[in-house]
Amino acid sequence: MTAPIEDVSIGGDGIRLGQFLKFAGVLDSGGDVKEAIIDGFVTVNGEVDRRRGRQLQIGDVVRFEDRAVRVQA
């Protein structure tokens, strides 16, 4: 069973992956974000992405463990 996708409004057009994980409350610290991304535990639209600076767009779905969050304007 997959977790329901939570919509998180960023109030703009784009945000970086590392920033979004903290902003959405998926992870608490920058160190945790860095480790989770580098270790390949974070997916964007179903694919592992190891770039903290990846620019997310409206509609992108980010998953970590049992959380799934979608970028909204």
N, CA, C and O atoms as CSV, one atom per row, in Angstrom:
chain,resi,resn,atom,element,x,y,z
A,1,MET,N,N,0.844,-1.186,0.000
A,1,MET,CA,C,0.000,0.000,0.000
A,1,MET,C,C,0.883,1.240,0.000
A,1,MET,O,O,1.790,1.364,0.823
A,2,THR,N,N,0.618,2.143,-0.912
A,2,THR,CA,C,1.422,3.363,-0.970
A,2,THR,C,C,0.741,4.475,-0.185
A,2,THR,O,O,-0.484,4.530,-0.070
A,3,ALA,N,N,1.569,5.349,0.345
A,3,ALA,CA,C,1.061,6.466,1.141
A,3,ALA,C,C,0.361,7.473,0.229
A,3,ALA,O,O,0.749,7.642,-0.927
A,4,PRO,N,N,-0.673,8.141,0.750
A,4,PRO,CA,C,-1.301,9.189,-0.050
A,4,PRO,C,C,-0.307,10.323,-0.282
A,4,PRO,O,O,0.569,10.575,0.545
A,5,ILE,N,N,-0.453,10.992,-1.403
A,5,ILE,CA,C,0.450,12.097,-1.738
A,5,ILE,C,C,-0.069,13.373,-1.089
A,5,ILE,O,O,-1.226,13.757,-1.261
A,6,GLU,N,N,0.823,14.022,-0.336
A,6,GLU,CA,C,0.484,15.299,0.300
A,6,GLU,C,C,0.873,16.431,-0.649
A,6,GLU,O,O,1.968,16.412,-1.211
A,7,ASP,N,N,0.002,17.405,-0.834
A,7,ASP,CA,C,0.334,18.584,-1.627
A,7,ASP,C,C,0.943,19.631,-0.704
A,7,ASP,O,O,0.395,19.934,0.356
A,8,VAL,N,N,2.088,20.181,-1.120
A,8,VAL,CA,C,2.762,21.216,-0.344
A,8,VAL,C,C,2.951,22.438,-1.239
A,8,VAL,O,O,3.633,22.373,-2.262
A,9,SER,N,N,2.344,23.539,-0.845
A,9,SER,CA,C,2.441,24.776,-1.615
A,9,SER,C,C,3.744,25.497,-1.283
A,9,SER,O,O,4.056,25.741,-0.117
A,10,ILE,N,N,4.505,25.836,-2.336
A,10,ILE,CA,C,5.784,26.507,-2.125
A,10,ILE,C,C,5.685,28.005,-2.358
A,10,ILE,O,O,6.645,28.734,-2.108
A,11,GLY,N,N,4.543,28.472,-2.831
A,11,GLY,CA,C,4.340,29.904,-3.024
A,11,GLY,C,C,5.179,30.494,-4.141
A,11,GLY,O,O,5.502,31.682,-4.107
A,12,GLY,N,N,5.536,29.693,-5.127
A,12,GLY,CA,C,6.338,30.190,-6.249
A,12,GLY,C,C,6.388,29.157,-7.357
A,12,GLY,O,O,5.575,28.234,-7.403
A,13,ASP,N,N,7.350,29.323,-8.247
A,13,ASP,CA,C,7.432,28.451,-9.414
A,13,ASP,C,C,8.339,27.249,-9.223
A,13,ASP,O,O,8.124,26.215,-9.856
A,14,GLY,N,N,9.346,27.355,-8.371
A,14,GLY,CA,C,10.289,26.256,-8.222
A,14,GLY,C,C,11.012,26.323,-6.893
A,14,GLY,O,O,11.015,27.349,-6.214
A,15,ILE,N,N,11.623,25.203,-6.539
A,15,ILE,CA,C,12.377,25.102,-5.290
A,15,ILE,C,C,13.381,23.970,-5.466
A,15,ILE,O,O,13.134,23.034,-6.226
A,16,ARG,N,N,14.491,24.049,-4.779
A,16,ARG,CA,C,15.492,22.978,-4.875
A,16,ARG,C,C,15.094,21.797,-4.000
A,16,ARG,O,O,14.419,21.961,-2.984
A,17,LEU,N,N,15.520,20.610,-4.407
A,17,LEU,CA,C,15.140,19.372,-3.728
A,17,LEU,C,C,15.464,19.407,-2.239
A,17,LEU,O,O,14.605,19.094,-1.415
A,18,GLY,N,N,16.686,19.781,-1.886
A,18,GLY,CA,C,17.079,19.823,-0.474
A,18,GLY,C,C,16.222,20.781,0.331
A,18,GLY,O,O,15.814,20.470,1.450
A,19,GLN,N,N,15.951,21.944,-0.237
A,19,GLN,CA,C,15.119,22.933,0.445
A,19,GLN,C,C,13.700,22.411,0.635
A,19,GLN,O,O,13.087,22.603,1.685
A,20,PHE,N,N,13.191,21.750,-0.396
A,20,PHE,CA,C,11.815,21.263,-0.354
A,20,PHE,C,C,11.625,20.198,0.717
A,20,PHE,O,O,10.603,20.193,1.403
A,21,LEU,N,N,12.581,19.303,0.871
A,21,LEU,CA,C,12.471,18.247,1.887
A,21,LEU,C,C,12.371,18.840,3.292
A,21,LEU,O,O,11.630,18.330,4.134
A,22,LYS,N,N,13.118,19.916,3.543
A,22,LYS,CA,C,13.026,20.582,4.855
A,22,LYS,C,C,11.729,21.382,4.959
A,22,LYS,O,O,11.038,21.324,5.976
A,23,PHE,N,N,11.404,22.126,3.907
A,23,PHE,CA,C,10.215,22.983,3.902
A,23,PHE,C,C,8.942,22.166,4.123
A,23,PHE,O,O,8.037,22.592,4.840
A,24,ALA,N,N,8.885,20.987,3.497
A,24,ALA,CA,C,7.699,20.137,3.597
A,24,ALA,C,C,7.667,19.341,4.900
A,24,ALA,O,O,6.680,18.661,5.182
A,25,GLY,N,N,8.739,19.420,5.701
A,25,GLY,CA,C,8.787,18.712,6.967
A,25,GLY,C,C,9.085,17.231,6.840
A,25,GLY,O,O,8.850,16.459,7.770
A,26,VAL,N,N,9.608,16.834,5.676
A,26,VAL,CA,C,9.947,15.420,5.472
A,26,VAL,C,C,11.180,15.066,6.295
A,26,VAL,O,O,11.234,14.002,6.912
A,27,LEU,N,N,12.164,15.953,6.306
A,27,LEU,CA,C,13.373,15.795,7.121
A,27,LEU,C,C,13.613,17.092,7.875
A,27,LEU,O,O,13.213,18.165,7.423
A,28,ASP,N,N,14.274,16.990,9.037
A,28,ASP,CA,C,14.417,18.155,9.910
A,28,ASP,C,C,15.661,18.991,9.657
A,28,ASP,O,O,15.613,20.217,9.759
A,29,SER,N,N,16.769,18.348,9.329
A,29,SER,CA,C,18.016,19.113,9.240
A,29,SER,C,C,18.660,18.972,7.871
A,29,SER,O,O,18.398,18.022,7.134
A,30,GLY,N,N,19.502,19.932,7.554
A,30,GLY,CA,C,20.244,19.898,6.300
A,30,GLY,C,C,21.140,18.683,6.206
A,30,GLY,O,O,21.325,18.127,5.123
A,31,GLY,N,N,21.702,18.264,7.336
A,31,GLY,CA,C,22.554,17.084,7.349
A,31,GLY,C,C,21.769,15.825,7.012
A,31,GLY,O,O,22.239,14.974,6.257
A,32,ASP,N,N,20.569,15.712,7.575
A,32,ASP,CA,C,19.718,14.561,7.271
A,32,ASP,C,C,19.318,14.554,5.801
A,32,ASP,O,O,19.298,13.504,5.158
A,33,VAL,N,N,19.000,15.733,5.276
A,33,VAL,CA,C,18.621,15.860,3.864
A,33,VAL,C,C,19.772,15.406,2.977
A,33,VAL,O,O,19.585,14.598,2.068
A,34,LYS,N,N,20.961,15.930,3.246
A,34,LYS,CA,C,22.138,15.597,2.438
A,34,LYS,C,C,22.384,14.088,2.433
A,34,LYS,O,O,22.601,13.492,1.379
A,35,GLU,N,N,22.348,13.479,3.617
A,35,GLU,CA,C,22.611,12.046,3.742
A,35,GLU,C,C,21.566,11.211,3.001
A,35,GLU,O,O,21.917,10.270,2.290
A,36,ALA,N,N,20.286,11.550,3.163
A,36,ALA,CA,C,19.209,10.784,2.523
A,36,ALA,C,C,19.314,10.859,1.003
A,36,ALA,O,O,19.109,9.861,0.311
A,37,ILE,N,N,19.635,12.049,0.484
A,37,ILE,CA,C,19.738,12.218,-0.970
A,37,ILE,C,C,20.960,11.480,-1.508
A,37,ILE,O,O,20.852,10.734,-2.481
A,38,ILE,N,N,22.110,11.679,-0.891
A,38,ILE,CA,C,23.346,11.042,-1.356
A,38,ILE,C,C,23.241,9.518,-1.297
A,38,ILE,O,O,23.760,8.823,-2.171
A,39,ASP,N,N,22.567,8.999,-0.266
A,39,ASP,CA,C,22.435,7.550,-0.103
A,39,ASP,C,C,21.377,6.939,-1.026
A,39,ASP,O,O,21.194,5.721,-1.040
A,40,GLY,N,N,20.679,7.788,-1.799
A,40,GLY,CA,C,19.718,7.279,-2.776
A,40,GLY,C,C,18.358,6.917,-2.213
A,40,GLY,O,O,17.626,6.135,-2.820
A,41,PHE,N,N,18.003,7.479,-1.049
A,41,PHE,CA,C,16.719,7.164,-0.429
A,41,PHE,C,C,15.587,8.087,-0.877
A,41,PHE,O,O,14.436,7.881,-0.490
A,42,VAL,N,N,15.898,9.102,-1.690
A,42,VAL,CA,C,14.905,10.066,-2.134
A,42,VAL,C,C,14.658,9.867,-3.632
A,42,VAL,O,O,15.595,9.754,-4.422
A,43,THR,N,N,13.371,9.828,-4.002
A,43,THR,CA,C,13.042,9.761,-5.429
A,43,THR,C,C,12.245,10.992,-5.834
A,43,THR,O,O,11.499,11.564,-5.040
A,44,VAL,N,N,12.421,11.379,-7.082
A,44,VAL,CA,C,11.645,12.461,-7.679
A,44,VAL,C,C,10.959,11.859,-8.903
A,44,VAL,O,O,11.618,11.382,-9.827
A,45,ASN,N,N,9.638,11.888,-8.896
A,45,ASN,CA,C,8.854,11.311,-9.988
A,45,ASN,C,C,9.252,9.862,-10.263
A,45,ASN,O,O,9.312,9.431,-11.415
A,46,GLY,N,N,9.524,9.114,-9.187
A,46,GLY,CA,C,9.806,7.697,-9.301
A,46,GLY,C,C,11.247,7.319,-9.595
A,46,GLY,O,O,11.560,6.133,-9.699
A,47,GLU,N,N,12.133,8.302,-9.730
A,47,GLU,CA,C,13.540,8.010,-10.020
A,47,GLU,C,C,14.439,8.573,-8.927
A,47,GLU,O,O,14.233,9.690,-8.453
A,48,VAL,N,N,15.445,7.784,-8.531
A,48,VAL,CA,C,16.412,8.257,-7.536
A,48,VAL,C,C,17.155,9.455,-8.111
A,48,VAL,O,O,17.608,9.424,-9.255
A,49,ASP,N,N,17.277,10.505,-7.314
A,49,ASP,CA,C,18.046,11.686,-7.718
A,49,ASP,C,C,18.961,12.058,-6.573
A,49,ASP,O,O,18.499,12.311,-5.460
A,50,ARG,N,N,20.259,12.093,-6.839
A,50,ARG,CA,C,21.244,12.361,-5.778
A,50,ARG,C,C,21.741,13.804,-5.808
A,50,ARG,O,O,22.834,14.087,-5.317
A,51,ARG,N,N,20.960,14.716,-6.374
A,51,ARG,CA,C,21.364,16.125,-6.447
A,51,ARG,C,C,20.480,16.966,-5.519
A,51,ARG,O,O,19.295,17.169,-5.783
A,52,ARG,N,N,21.083,17.449,-4.429
A,52,ARG,CA,C,20.325,18.317,-3.513
A,52,ARG,C,C,19.834,19.567,-4.221
A,52,ARG,O,O,18.772,20.098,-3.896
A,53,GLY,N,N,20.609,20.034,-5.186
A,53,GLY,CA,C,20.275,21.274,-5.875
A,53,GLY,C,C,19.345,21.112,-7.056
A,53,GLY,O,O,19.098,22.074,-7.782
A,54,ARG,N,N,18.821,19.911,-7.265
A,54,ARG,CA,C,17.902,19.714,-8.386
A,54,ARG,C,C,16.722,20.667,-8.258
A,54,ARG,O,O,16.104,20.767,-7.198
A,55,GLN,N,N,16.419,21.356,-9.333
A,55,GLN,CA,C,15.308,22.303,-9.339
A,55,GLN,C,C,14.005,21.537,-9.557
A,55,GLN,O,O,13.817,20.907,-10.598
A,56,LEU,N,N,13.119,21.593,-8.587
A,56,LEU,CA,C,11.823,20.936,-8.710
A,56,LEU,C,C,10.840,21.878,-9.394
A,56,LEU,O,O,10.958,23.099,-9.299
A,57,GLN,N,N,9.882,21.295,-10.075
A,57,GLN,CA,C,8.845,22.062,-10.760
A,57,GLN,C,C,7.483,21.728,-10.143
A,57,GLN,O,O,7.341,20.722,-9.448
A,58,ILE,N,N,6.510,22.558,-10.395
A,58,ILE,CA,C,5.152,22.316,-9.920
A,58,ILE,C,C,4.693,20.956,-10.457
A,58,ILE,O,O,4.829,20.674,-11.647
A,59,GLY,N,N,4.155,20.127,-9.578
A,59,GLY,CA,C,3.653,18.820,-9.963
A,59,GLY,C,C,4.621,17.673,-9.697
A,59,GLY,O,O,4.218,16.510,-9.726
A,60,ASP,N,N,5.908,17.985,-9.433
A,60,ASP,CA,C,6.870,16.927,-9.129
A,60,ASP,C,C,6.483,16.241,-7.813
A,60,ASP,O,O,6.039,16.893,-6.867
A,61,VAL,N,N,6.657,14.918,-7.769
A,61,VAL,CA,C,6.356,14.142,-6.558
A,61,VAL,C,C,7.665,13.615,-5.980
A,61,VAL,O,O,8.422,12.913,-6.651
A,62,VAL,N,N,7.913,13.969,-4.719
A,62,VAL,CA,C,9.127,13.563,-4.014
A,62,VAL,C,C,8.737,12.528,-2.963
A,62,VAL,O,O,7.790,12.729,-2.203
A,63,ARG,N,N,9.481,11.414,-2.928
A,63,ARG,CA,C,9.202,10.358,-1.956
A,63,ARG,C,C,10.432,10.084,-1.104
A,63,ARG,O,O,11.561,10.062,-1.595
A,64,PHE,N,N,10.184,9.877,0.187
A,64,PHE,CA,C,11.221,9.455,1.128
A,64,PHE,C,C,10.545,8.564,2.156
A,64,PHE,O,O,9.607,8.983,2.833
A,65,GLU,N,N,11.026,7.334,2.267
A,65,GLU,CA,C,10.441,6.337,3.165
A,65,GLU,C,C,8.946,6.234,2.884
A,65,GLU,O,O,8.554,5.919,1.760
A,66,ASP,N,N,8.101,6.494,3.888
A,66,ASP,CA,C,6.662,6.331,3.678
A,66,ASP,C,C,5.943,7.642,3.381
A,66,ASP,O,O,4.717,7.707,3.459
A,67,ARG,N,N,6.695,8.683,3.042
A,67,ARG,CA,C,6.079,9.990,2.733
A,67,ARG,C,C,6.198,10.306,1.255
A,67,ARG,O,O,7.230,10.055,0.633
A,68,ALA,N,N,5.135,10.856,0.703
A,68,ALA,CA,C,5.135,11.321,-0.678
A,68,ALA,C,C,4.536,12.723,-0.679
A,68,ALA,O,O,3.422,12.939,-0.202
A,69,VAL,N,N,5.297,13.673,-1.225
A,69,VAL,CA,C,4.835,15.066,-1.253
A,69,VAL,C,C,4.943,15.606,-2.680
A,69,VAL,O,O,5.911,15.347,-3.393
A,70,ARG,N,N,3.914,16.368,-3.071
A,70,ARG,CA,C,3.864,16.939,-4.419
A,70,ARG,C,C,4.039,18.452,-4.334
A,70,ARG,O,O,3.416,19.111,-3.501
A,71,VAL,N,N,4.879,18.989,-5.190
A,71,VAL,CA,C,5.136,20.427,-5.240
A,71,VAL,C,C,3.928,21.124,-5.870
A,71,VAL,O,O,3.512,20.794,-6.980
A,72,GLN,N,N,3.377,22.092,-5.139
A,72,GLN,CA,C,2.273,22.910,-5.640
A,72,GLN,C,C,2.646,24.382,-5.556
A,72,GLN,O,O,3.461,24.785,-4.727
A,73,ALA,N,N,2.039,25.176,-6.426
A,73,ALA,CA,C,2.325,26.624,-6.456
A,73,ALA,C,C,1.775,27.303,-5.219
A,73,ALA,O,O,1.918,28.516,-5.066
